[in-house]
Amino acid sequence: MPARGMKVLVTGSTDGIGRATAKLLLERGNEVILHGRSSEKVRELAHEFELVTGTRPRHVVADLSSLASVASMVRALAAELPALDVIINNAGVGPGKKGDAREETEDGYEKRFAVNYLGPVALTELWLSLCQRPPKAILNVTVSGQETLDFEDLMSTRGYEGLRAYRRSKLALILWTFDLAQKYPDLAINAVHPGAMLDTKIVRETFGQSWGKPEDGARAIRVVLERSLDEQLTGEYFDVERPARANAQAYDDRARGALRRATEPLLAPVLAAR
C-alpha cells in the first residue's frame, strides 16, 4: 500500500536520513510535519520544500535533550492538530568522536540515553495521551549495532565510551518499541535500522567516511512503513527492509519491565502534567 495522504511527523528532518525521508513522503502526497532543533534550519527547510511542492509544510521545534522542550512542542502541536497518522522517531545524537567525554543534559541525564531514548518516548507517550485519535503507525529509527543494557548503570557513569552509550540507547529504543506494541496491539509499532554507514552527520563525525546515501535510508523507512500498514505488522525489528532479530535483550520480558520501571520516574515530571 503506497504511503500517501497521511499526516506524518518526522523528527530530525533537517538533516540526513530524516530530511530525505520527509522529502520522499512529501513527494508521495503526504502532509509532513517537519521537526528540528534549530528554528532557523527547520524554517529554511519548510521554505525549500514549499518551492518544490507549492505547499509550505507545518514545522515544529524541540530539543530532544530537554524533556521540557519536547513536552512544549507536543502540547503546542496537539492544540492545533487533533491527530497524526504516523510518527517517525528519527532524530538522534551519535556516539561522538572516540575519546569524547561523557555529557549530561539540562535534566541531568546522559546525553545519548536522553536524546535517543527518553526524548522519543516522552514525545510519543505524551502525544498518545493528548491526541484525539492514535496514529496508525509509529516507526522508531535505530541501528543494527546494539549493545546490552546495564540496568545498574543506565546513565553510563562508569567507564564511559560514546559508542557503547549510543548502542545501548538505541537498544533501549527497541525494548520500548516492543513494549509499546504490546500496549497498543491495534497500532503498527516497529523499529527499523535504515542502513549502515549512510552519509549522515553521525556517520561522518564517528567514522570520517560513509558509503551509502541518505536516500537509501529514506527508502527503507518508506518500505517498512508501507509494509507495517499493509500487513498490520507490529512489534518487529527491521534490518533495512526485512524483519530481523534484534539483540536478545529486546525479547526478554524482565529486561523490558526493568527498563519501564527505570524510565517511569525519569519521565514523570513531563507525563504527570498531561
N, C-alpha and C positions, 0 to 999 in steps of 0.2 A: 504494500500500500504506500503510495508516494506520500511523503510528509508535506502536506500542503494545507493552506487555510487555517493554520493554528497560531495561537499566541504563545510564543516561546521566549523564555528568559534565558539568555546565555551569559553566564558570569565570566569575567575576564575576557571580554570580547574586543578589547582594543589592541591585542597583540596575538601573534602566533596562531595556534590552533583555534582559539576562541574567535578571533577575527575571521578566519577562514570559514568557520562553522556558521557564524552569523551571516556572512555574505552568501554562503551556499543556501541556507534556509530562506533568506530573503529572496534570492533569485528563484526559488521554488514556490513563491507565492505565500509565504508565511509572514505574520506580523511578529517581528523580532524585537524584543526589548533588550537594548544594549546595556551592559554594565561595565564600569571601570572604576579604578581607584582615583584617577585624575579626572576632574570635571572638564578640564580643557581638552584632554585627549578624547574623552567619550563624546563631547560636543562636536569636535572635528570629525570624528568617525561618522556620527549621525549625518552631518552635512555632506560628507563624501558619499555615503550611501544614498542620500536624497538625490544627488545629482545623477545617480545611476538608475534608481527605481522610480523617481518622481514623488516619492513619499518620504517624509522625514521620520525615521524610526523614533519611538519613545526611548529615552535613555535614563538610567539611574546611576547614582554614585554611592559607593560604600567602600570603606577599607575593611577587608575581611579579617585583618588582625585586631580589629576593635569590635567587640560584641555590641557596644552601644551604637556604633556606626551601622552595623548590619541591621539591628533592630529598627533604627530610624528609617533606613531605606525600605525595609519590608512594610512597615506601617504606612509610610507615605504611598508606596505603590498599591497597597491594598485599599487605601482610601479612594484611589481614582480608577482602579482596575479590579473588578469583582472576581475575576478568575483568570488563571493561566492554564493552557493545555499541557505545556511541557516546561520543566525546569531542567536545565543542563548546568550542573555544578562543575564548571571547567576551571575557574580561577584557582591559582595556587602559587606557592613560592617554592623554588628549587632548593637543592642541597647547599648551594653556595660553593665557593671555592674551597679546595682542600686546605684544611688548617684554619678556616674561619672560626671565630669564637662563637659560642652559644649566644643566642639573642632572646630577649623576652619582649612580649607585647606590653601595651599600657595596662592590660588586665593582669599582668604578671605570669603569663603562660609562655612556654617555649614556642617560638615563632612558627616553626613548621607544623607543630601539632595544632596550633591555634588557627592558622590560615587554611591549611589543607584538610583539617577535620572539623574543628569546632565551628569555624565560620560557615561552611556548607550545612552543618547540622542545625545551627541556630537559624539560618536563613530558611531552610526547608520546613523545620518543625514549626517555626513561628508563622510562616505562610499557611501551612495546613490548618493552623488554629484560627486564622483570620479570614481565609478566603470563603466565598460563598459556595464554591464548588471545587473539589480537589482536582489537581492536574490529572490528565490521562497517563502521563509518564514522567518519571524522574530518572535522569541519567547522570551518574557520578563518574567523572573522569579520573582515572587512577593510573597506575603503572604496573608493568609486569614484574619489576624487581622489588618484591615486597619483603619485609623483614618482620619476624615475630615480635609482637608487643611484649614489653616488660612491664607488668602491672605494678611492680614495685618502684618503677621509675618512668612513668608516662611522660614526664617533662624533661627527660634526658639530662638530668643534673649530674650524672656520674659518667665519666669517660666520654664526654660529648664528641660526636662525629657527625657532621652535617648530612652525609649520605645515609647513615643509619637512621637519623631522626626523620629524614624525608621519607624513606621507605616505610618506616613504621607508621608515619602519619597517613600514608596512602593505603596501608593495610587497614588501619582504623576506619577509613572511609568505606572500605569493602565490608567490614564487620557490621557497620551501621547500615549499609545498603541492605544486607541480608535481613537484619533485624527489622528495618522499616518495611520490607516486603512482606514479612510475616504479619506485621501490624496492620498493613493495608493490602490485603490479598487481591482486591479488585483493581489495583493500580499496577502499571508496568514499571517496576523499580529495579534498575540494573546498574552495574558498574562496567566501565569499558576502559581498556588500555588501547589508545588510538594508534599506537605505533612507536617503534623505537628510534631514537636518535633523529627525530624530525627537527627541522630548522626552526627552533624556538629560542627565546631568550634564556630559558632554563638550561637547555642543552648546550648552547654556546658558552654560557657562563661556567657550567660544570665541566664540560669536556673539551671546549675550544673548537669543536667542529661538529658538523651534522651531515647526515646522509640523505634524508628524505625531506619532502615538502610539507608545510602545514596543511596544505590542501588534501594530502593523503590522510591525515588525521581527521580532517573535517568529513571526508567521505566515509571513513569508518564510523564516525559518530552518527552520521545520517543513516547509514545502513542499519546499525544497531537500533536506532530509534524506530525506523520503519519495521524492522523485524519484531521489536518489542510490542509495538502496537498491533501489527498484523497477526502475530501468532500468540498474543497475550502472554508473552514471556515475562517472568518476574523472578527476582531473587537469583539472578545469574551474573556471572562474571564473564565478560567477553575479552578475548585477546584479539584485538583489531576487529574482525567481523564475525568471529566464531566463538560460541560458548567454550569456555576453557576452565581449568581448575586453578583456583587461587591458592594462596598459602593455606596450609591445612588448618591454621588457627581460625580462619574465617568460618569454618564449618563446625566449630566447637561451641555448643550452646553455653557452656560455662564461661568461655572466654568472652562471648558476646554479652553475656549477663554482667560479667565483671566490668567490661568497658561501659556498658549502660549505667551501671551504678556509679562508676567513677565520673562519668560525664554529667549526670543529672545535677550535682551541686555546682559544677562549673557554669552551667547554663541557667541555673535557677534565677539569677537576677534578671535575665532577659525574658525567659519564658513565663515567669511568675506574673509579669505585668501585662499578660495578654488580655 
